Amino acid sequence: MPVSPASFSGSPPPPTHVPTPALLRREWPLLVRVLIVLALYGSYFLLGGGLTGERMPYDAGYYWETAVDLKSPTTGFSLLNFHDPTHGYCAALLQFPALIVRFITHCSMPVAAKTTGLGWAALLYAWLLPALWRSMGLGRVAGGRWLLLLLLGFAFWRDHFSFTMADMPALSLLLLALWALSRAGLGWWLLAGLSLAAACNSRPAYLAAVPAALGLATWWSMQPGRQNGVGRWALLLLGVGLVLLPQWRINQRHFGQSTPLVLARVNPTDTAPLYLKQLTWGTRVLRYDTDLRQRLIYADPAGLAVLRAEGIREYSSYGQFLRIALQHPLDYTVRYLRHLFNGLDVQQPAPYLIRAYGPERPWVQLLNYTALGAGLLTLLWRPARWLTWPRALLLLALLLPCAAGIPTAIECRFLLPLHLLLLAVAALGFSPGRWQQLRGQPGRALVLVLAAGLWLGGCFWVSAATFRNLQPDHGKSLVDD
């Protein structure tokens, strides 16, 4: 069972004395939370929200097609039918329930995706996020704060649940693995291994989370009352092996390579891995979006100038990338700080822009920057509270995959774990009552107001500077001038 909050150093401060209704202060039962999530998202989808039409665009359509390929007319359903060197088979397998919904009901692809998306939304918001918060010794989640988190997630990420993409399922699986490690029962560790491997297979970027996840497993296995440590690790590794074994067989059968990891190449004959290509794209662009008609490429003039000065179109090796980055430390530092901001600058709630920006855009930005600021302030106000071993390892497991995505052609979904983490900290951990003491200190209150103004003004300025670099899409590769 999860340890109590008192067993952690830096336990949460006493609750604020701001009066709130008793209903909002109590933790709501899981069933109530599930029904609220289903009602919110179900009503939104029934009213025409999310992706519409008959088919899936871009990667979402490709995931759908790879899921279809799992069932062959000659061999039937088999994981070994998967033959994509870029993604793992779990990315297709996770979309298979949507295919079943479409087969039974004859509905459109978006409707089928929304149906299964309801389940992922309920899993993520109703169960995993509150359960992880409690397992880390941060206390129970009051109903009002949980509702705030749900509404913030809905505001910024709701339409992701109407696409057959791997982002939300993979993050949910990673969170499930991290939570399951906190449980005392041996069976949970088998589930942790299955979930961790499935998350990494669905989104190879989550491989960066594995060292922190194993560190968290080590910490939990050393806690009092956790007998049979060898058995726990055996079950964890068994779960990992059960998921990775099919990928190993897929790589041997279709690509002639004996590895349990996703090849992550555009095609098996590529000499350069996909991530090396992404590093080139990340030098050329400040941000990468797509709408339902074209790519939206926000060019990086400074990065293009660096590549031209080096006389190259793309990096030929990781060593070359590191050499050039070390020769231009300030340039690359500023670039990746801008990538970090642009990845958190969520202005539409879908992986692809399904509607043009409207007059609500500055209000969405204001809400986003305010929530991010509250989350950052909560993390930085008492850093020792978050630097206990389990919490620090949990943060690392979520942040390392984001760090791997920052040098690439950044999309907001690449920083989904970080953005959702900041929303959760803002909704569940920020205490406005702490600032009531500033009423009698006008000097400090003025500093706080000025700092908030600089934060919001700076965010709007950096965002506008990025969007001014939008380039026409001529259909060229991102490595072309």
Secondary structure, 3 states (H helix, E strand, C coil): CCCCHHHCCCCCCCCCCCCCCHHHHCCCCHHHHHHHHHHHHHHHHHCCCCCCCCCCCHHHHHHHHHHHHCEECCCEECHHHCCCCCCCHHHHHCCHHHHHHHHHHCCCHHHHHHHHHHHHHHHHHHHHHHHHHHHCCCCCCCHHHHHHHHHHHHHHHHHHHHCCCCHHHHHHHHHHHHHHCCCCCHHHHHHHHHHHHHHHHHCHHHHHHHHHHHHHHHHHHCCCCCCCHHHHHHHHHHHHHHHHHHHHHHHHHHHCCCCCCCCCCCCCCCCCCHHHHHHHHHHHEEEEEEECCCEEEEECHHHHHHHHHHCCCCCCCHHHHHHHHHHCHHHHHHHHHHHHHHHHCCCCCCCCECCCCCCCHHHHHHHHHHHHHHHHHHHHHCHHHHCCHHHHHHHHHHHHHHHHHCCCCCCHHHHHHHHHHHHHHHHHHCCHHHHHHHHHCHHHHHHHHHHHHHHHHHHHHHHHHHHCCEECCCCCCCCCC
